[in-house]
Amino acid sequence: MSTAYQAVLSPCTGVCTLASDGLCQGCMRTADEIASWSLLDDQARTQLMDQVLPARAERRGPPLRALSGRGRLARALHPLSRVPAGPGWNHQELADLLPAGVQVEAAVLVGLVPRDAGTQVLLTRRNDGLRHHGGQVSFPGGRIEPFDRDVVAAAMRESREEIALQAGQMEPLGFLDAFTTISGFRVVPVVALIDPDYVAQPDPAEVAEVFEVPLDYLMAPASLRRMQVRYEGRDREVLEYDYPAQRIWGATAAILWNLRQRLAAVA
């Protein structure tokens, strides 16, 4: 007597990227569940597909709005599975200025907000009284603490603390190259899609203002100026955007320039 078995298909949707919560963006499975799928019996597969995965999708909430040019952006970024290693791409330029000792590991969130008028970049202006880079335009972020799971978790935590972005409003996409700051930080920029319905609530102790700037403007070569300044005995180049409402310069301008260079490399 033969026994009939019902074949249970895989829930894979073809979007095989793990989000910051460890779940696949497409099917909501963990990496272990994906790897062991072929070893599960039909009953276990059916339970996952009918009960577990839908519950996870409901907790995560609706998908964020689509981002124009996402495919090209994905090719330009370091994948989430591979955090950039080594010193910042500008480290040698600052070698004679850096404080003695080991650099402090930090992460920032380069938030891209899809709007009807085009993609915007989420930026903040820091409180004037802060010890490092007070009053300057920056990305949400800060040092990576021992309790942070990884670089992405640190960037998301800092964004929540500084401007009240919630985990469900941020979808990490990948990394830019690590960057060295004159204050001794090694910064890894995490590029993320931001829910356009977010409502910023800046922590007044850290953030004076939250605003958005069109990505097209920031990626246009004509928008960026290169200035020569005399500092500590030699000429040094500083990048600055010719933006009327805010002074976007220094580390923030350099990180945006790195995004432009990486996008140009995959055009």
N, C-alpha and C positions, 0 to 999 in steps of 0.2 A: 504494500500500500504506500503510495507516494504522499508526501506532505507538501502542501502549497504554502509558499512564503510570499508575503507582500513586500515588494521592494519600496523602501522609504527613500525618497530623493534627498539630496543635500540641500540645506537652506542657502547655500552660497549664491550671492547675487552678482558676483564678479567684481565687487568693490572690496578688495582684500587688503585693507589698511587698518591697523590697530589704532584706536583712539587712546587718549590719555587715561581712560578708565580701564584699559586692558581688553576692551571688547572690540571686535571687528566692526568697522563702520557700516558694513553691508548686512551681515547676518547676525550680529550681536553675540557670536560665540567667542569664548576665550581661545587663546593660542593652543592650550592643552586640548580643548574640545575639538578644535579643527584637526589637530594632529591625530587624535584617537578616534575620529569619526568612523573610519572604516572598520574599527574593532568593536563598535557598539552593535547590539542587536536591534531589531526593528522596534521593540517596545521602548528601549531607552531613547532611540532617535525620535520616535513619535512624541514622547513626553517632553523632550527638549523643544521640539518644533511647535507643539500645540500649547505648552504651558510656560516653560521657562523663558524661551526667547521672546515671546510677545510681552511678558511681564517686564523684561529688561527694556524693551523698546518703549514701553509706556513710561517707565521711570525716567528714561533719558529725555523724553519729550520729542516734539516735532523736529525734523531736520532743519538746520539753518539754511537761509536763503542761498541759492547758488551764487558762486563767485565767478565773474567773467575772467577768462584766461587762466582758469585753475590748472588745466593740464600743463601749460607752459610753466606756470609757477612751480608745480610739483617737480618738473624736470630741473628747475634752477636751484632748488633747495637741497640741502643734505637731508636724507630721509630721517624720520623719527627713530628708526632703529639704529642710527649711527650718529652719536653726538660728536661734533668736531673736536678733534684732539690737537694738542700742541699749543704753542703760544699764539697770541692774536696776530692777525695778518699785518698789523702796523707796529708790532712789538719792537722791531729793530729801530724804527724811527724815534721811539720814546726811551730806548734803553738807557740813555744817560740822564734821564729825568725821573725814572721810577724809584720809589722808596725802597730801601733795603729790605730783604726778606721775601717770603713766598707771597705771590699774588693771591688776592682774595677771589674766590670763584663766585660769579654772579650770573644772573639771567634776567633778560628783559623780554617783554611781550610786544612784538611788532604786529599790532592788530589791524586787520583789513576789514573794513565795514562795507558790505555791498549796499549801495543806495541806487535809487532809480536814475539819479544823475551821474552815476559812475562810482567806482570803488574809492573809498576814503581811507586815510591812515589815521588811527587814533593816537593822539599825543597828549601829553600833560605839560604843564608848567610847574616846576617844583617850588615849594615854599622858599621864600628868600632866606629864612633862617637856618636852612639845612647845612650840615657841615660840608658835604660833598655836592658841588655843582648847584648850589642854592640859586633859585631864580631862573634856572635854565630850562629850556624845552627838552623833554626827555620822553622815553617810553616808560610805561609802568614796569617796575622791576626792582631788584636789589640782590643782596648776597644770598647764596644758597646755604640754608641752615642744615645742621646735621639731621634734623627730623624730616627734611624734604626727601621724598622718594627718589626724585631725579631732577634734572634740569627743567623739564616741562612743568613738573609739580611746583617747583620754586617760582617760575614765572607766573603761573596761574594763581598761586597763593598771594604773591605780591600784588597782582592785579586786583584780587578780591579785597585785600587790605587797603590798598591805596584809593581805588575808585569804585569798589563794590561790584565788580564784574563777577558773576557766578559761573561755576564750572559748566553748566549747561548752556551758557552764552558764549563759550570759547571752544573752538575746534582746532587744535594744533595741526599744522600742515607740514612743518619741517624746520630746519635750522639754516641760518646764515653762517658765515665764517665767524669764528671767535674774534673778539676785538679787545685791545688793551687800552685802558684809560690811564690818564696821567696820574690819577689818584691811587693807582696800584690794583685795579680790579681787572680780572680776565672775564669778559662778558660774553655769554653765548646768547644771541638773539633767537627767540622762538617766534616764528611767523605763525599767526593764527587767524582763522576766520571768526569774526565777531558778529553776534546777532544784532541786526540793526535796530531792534526794539530795546536794546539795553538802556538803562537810565543810570548815568554816572552819579555817584555820591562820593565826591572826593573827601578824603580824610584831610581836614584843614592843617593838621600838623605836618603833613608831607606834601600835599598837592594844593596849589593855588587855583588852578584852572584846568579844565578838560576841554579839548577841541579836536576837530577833524580837518585834515588837509587833503585835497584831491590827490590820489595816487598818480594820475597822469601828469600833474604839475611837478611832483617830486621826482618822477622818472625822466622828465624832459631835460636834456643836457643844458639847455639855455637857462634853466632856473638856478643852476648851481654855480657859485663863484669860488675861485681859489685865491685865497689871500696869503701873502707872505708877511709873517710877523717875526720880529727879532726877539728871541727869548733864550735866556741862559747861554749867551755867547754865539748863537748861530741862527740863521734864517730857518724858519719852519713853515710848512704849509698848513693852513686851516681852511676847512670847507664851510661854506655858509650859503643858505638858500636866500634868494632875493624875494622873500615873502613879506607882504606889506603888514600883516597883522601881528606876526610873531617873529622873533629872531631864532631861526632854526640853524644851529651851527655846531661845531665841535663833534663830539662823539655821536650825537643823534644824526647829524648830517652825514657823517662817515658811514654809519650803519645803513642809511638809506642809499648812499652811493654804492655800497657793497651789494645791496639788493639790485640796483640798476645794472651793475656789471654782470651779475650772475644771470639776470634775465636776458641781457644782450648776448650772452654766450650761448643761449639755447634758442635764439630767435630763428 
